[in-house]
Amino acid sequence: GYKLTALLKEEWLKEIAEKLNIKELDSLYAAIGNGSIKELQIITRLKNKYIENNDVKIDPKKMKTKMKQRSKKPTSGVIITGMDDLKVRFAKCCNPVPGDQIIGYITRGRGVSIHRIDCTNISGQENDGRLIEAEWDHSKKQKFTAEIQVEAVDRPGLLKDITNVYTENDINATNLNLRVNKDKIAIMNMTFEISETKELNYLIKNFKKVKGVIDVFRHKK
């Protein structure tokens, strides 16, 4: 029910691009073209600008329906500021979990990648226009993947003592890899399903108490 010429105002598009931390219109079009931003997200914002600037009355019944549809989102456990229905994935380089400060990075063709704000892979990217604000959706209760690496002096019973730390607290490990180097140092990489950083911090704290443990890392070095 809208004319294309009535919606595609350059000043509106520039304003939308700025809110998405995108500096140029060409970059906005590129993001739509490669799938990291969906056309409907831009069209919805343009329609809202049109309504604001033309004093269009909104049907309350239609608005109620839209609000119900909107309430189903997001399903990823993350809210991308000012945007809905965006493809979201969690970066494996830093494995963010609820409790971590996070930020989104607009990727080419794969939506938005969620990183911890201190992730080395996004440091220095502040000026390329592809970082976008993100926050945890605390109304969603779900499990996230986190990896911990433990280095310890190899000894009989070490693995048993390590596994006791998480099994006694009903924390599920989905993967465990153990190797011992030539210096007799055991290196264990473990992947866990957790709900928040509180559980992760508990694991790290208690792994450090195990006899022979040298150091514990949040993820692979």
N, C-alpha and C positions, 0 to 999 in steps of 0.2 A: 504493500500500500504506500510505499515511499518512492519518490523519484530519485534516481541515482544522483542527478545533478544537485538535488537539494541536500544530500548527505555528504557528498565528497567535497567538503570545504577544506582547502589547504591548511587554513589556520587551525581547524579542528583536528586534522590529522597530525599536525605538528605538536599540538597540545597532548594528544594521546601518546605520541612517540616519546615525549619528554617524561610523561608519567611512567612509561615502561623503561626509562633509562636508555632510550635509543635516541641518538643525537640527530640523525638525518632521516628524511623520508625514504631515501633509497634503501637505507638499512632496515627500515620498517617493512618495506615491500619485500626485501630479501628474506627477512624472518618469516613472513607469511608464505613466501614461495617455497622455502625449505621445510616448512611444517612446524617450526618451533613456536609460532604463534598462529592460532586458527583464525580464519576469515571472520567467523561469527563473533569472535571476541571484539574485533574492530568495528564490525557493523553494529553490534549492540551499543557500543560506546558512541558511535556516530548518531544512532537513533536517539540516545539519551540527550546528546548535545542539541539535536534538532528540537526535541520536546522542550528543553530548557529555554531555547532561544525563540520559540514560536508559541509559547504558552499553550501547548497542546494538553487537553484534559485527558487523563488516563482512566480507563475503565477499572474500578476497584476489583471487580471479579477477575479480570485478566491479570492484574497486578498480584492478587492473592495466589493465582495459579503459578505465576512466575516465581514467587517467593517459595512456594512448596517445592518446585523443581530445583531451585537454587539451593535449598536446604539439604539436598541429597549430596552436595559436593562440599568439599573435595573428598575423594576416596583414598587419596595417597597418604593422608596423615599430615600433609603440609598445605599451608595456605600461601599462595603466591599473591602478594599484595595487589589488589585491584583487578585480579583476573580469575576467571573460572574455567573449568574444563580444559586444563592445560596438561599436556603429557609431562609427567614428572618421574625422574629416576634418581636414585641415591648413588652418589659417587663412591666407587669402591676404593679410591685412594685414601679416603678419610673416614668412611662409614659413619656418617652422622646419625645420632640417636636423640630422642627427646631429652632435653636438658642442655644440649649443645646449642650454641649460637650458630645460626645457619644463614646461608645466602644462596640465591639461585644464579646459575650461569646459563645463559641462552646458548644452546648448542646448535650446530647446523644439522637439521633433519631429525634430531632426537629429543626435541622439546627442551625442558629445563633440567639441568643437572644440579642436585642439591649438595652443597659442600659445607663442611664446618668452616666458620668464618676465618679460622686460623690455618686453613689448608694451604700448604705451600704451592699447590697446583693452580691456585687462583690469585696468589700474591702478584701484584704488579699489573692486574687486569682492570684496575679501577677506571681507566680512561678509554677503554675500548667500547663502552656503551652496551655491554652484554651482561653486566651484573644486574640482578633484580632482587628486591627485598623479598624475604620469605620468612615464615614463622610456623611453628608447630601448631597443628589443630588438636588442642587438648581434649576435644570432645570425642576423638577417635581413640579407641583402645586397641592397639595392635602391636605385633612383635616386629622388631628390627634386628638386622644382622650387625654384629660387631665382632671384630677380631682382636685377639690379645696374643702377644708373643712373650714367652717366658724363657729366660736364659738361666740355667742352673748347673751346678756341679753334678755330674752324673753319679748316681748311687743307687743301690737296691732300694726299692720302695718309693722312689721319687715320683713316678707316674701315679701311683696309688694316692700319695699325699696330695698331689695336684688335683686329681679328679675328685677327691673328697671335698675340696673347697666348694665346687659348684653343685655336686650331687646332693650334698647335705642341705642345700638351700633351694632345691628344685629348679635350678637354672639349667636349661637344656643346651647341650653342646651338639652342634650339627656337623662339626668336622674337627679332627685333631690330627696333626702331623708332627711326628717326633723324629729328630735326627741328632746324632752325637758326632761332634767334629773331632779332629785329631788331637785336640787339647782336652778331650773328655768333658766338653761342655755340651750339655743337652739343650737343644733349641726346640721349643714347642710352639707351634702355631695352632691356636684354637679359635673356632668360630662359634659364637653363642647367639641364641635368640633372647633378646632382652626388651623390656618395655621402656626403660629410661636410663639415664646415666648413673642414677643411684645404684642400680644393680652392677653396672660396669665398674664403678669406683669401689664397690664392695669386693669384687673379684680381684682387682688390682691390689688393693690393700692386703687381702688375705693371702694372695699368691706370694707376696713379698715376705710373709711370715714363715713360709715353708722352709725348712732346713735346706741350705745349699743354694737357694735362689739368689742369683746375682743381680738381675734387673728384670723389670716387667715393662712392656711397651703397649701402647694403645692399639697399634697395628704393626704390620711388618715394617722393618727398617729397610 
